[in-house]
């Protein structure tokens, strides 16, 4: 039995060695690999020679897009001053920190006056001091972006009509700084003022994405930058951009309409335990008061609040669609 096992192992080893070393030669895989290497070297030589040739319009466009991607990658870590500007505020960092400290002290004093304990007051003060101002910046930024995106396609159409009528690009933008609503008026005024001090119009339009971090603003900056470097029909490019912006707006509204039922269901499910708790307290308060008077009841309320928060966050993640 041991002899048969040894023979089987030796045969398997010899067969594996033959498979590794002899099969590529017999099947032609080695020749195919050599041929692929020769083709790859030839293509590398062609690419190297093409680099020395004058750049075509397509290569210029690709280079511009790569520069924009590099600039966006560097701008991912948004500093506090830029976040304040994105929210539409003219505050300084010092004023922001003072406001945060005021929020924290007020929340700490309110919880301390309610006799909730020192630890609870410290936790509430810490959350209000660090969380509330950042949430306020995010809320103001989202509201400002919604106002901008609602009026941006019309502004692009104004630029297209102005260019077709024979006006320069900068003069068409000046029309927006007069008639458009805020924050669109202020952003295009910043573009015009920046270009007036010597910055190229393509780079000035690219700065729009830093103040309004939306894909639509990024599209506009890319179109202007490419047209300034590679040339082309600007009115046609901006007209296509306007169509894309309107189609994105329609798609967003359609997604909101389709997800409204799920949002309503999630709101009802999240509010149902609180509503039942309030009704039970109104009918028999002594029955439900054990939840916050007994230690076991407090523990159950904390666990229930944690599970409910997790469920709400999961439902919110499921019904929020990015496109």
Protein Blocks (a to p, Z undefined) as FASTA:
>chain_A
ZZmmmmmmmmmmmmmmmmmmmmmmmnommmmmmmmmmmmmmmmmmmmmmmmpccdfklmm
mmmmmmmmmmmmmmmpccfklmmmmnopabdfklmmmmmmmmmmmmmmmmmmnonojklm
mmmmmmmmmmmmmmmmmmmmmmmmmmmmmmmmmmmmmmmmmmmnopafklmmmmmmmmpc
cfklmmmmmmmmmmmnopafklmmmmmmmmmccfklmmmmmmmmmmmmngpafklmmmmm
mmmmmmmmmmmmmmmmmmmmmmmmmmmmmmmmmmmmmmmmmmmmmlmmmmmmpmklmmmm
mmmmmmmmmmmmmmmmmmpccZZ
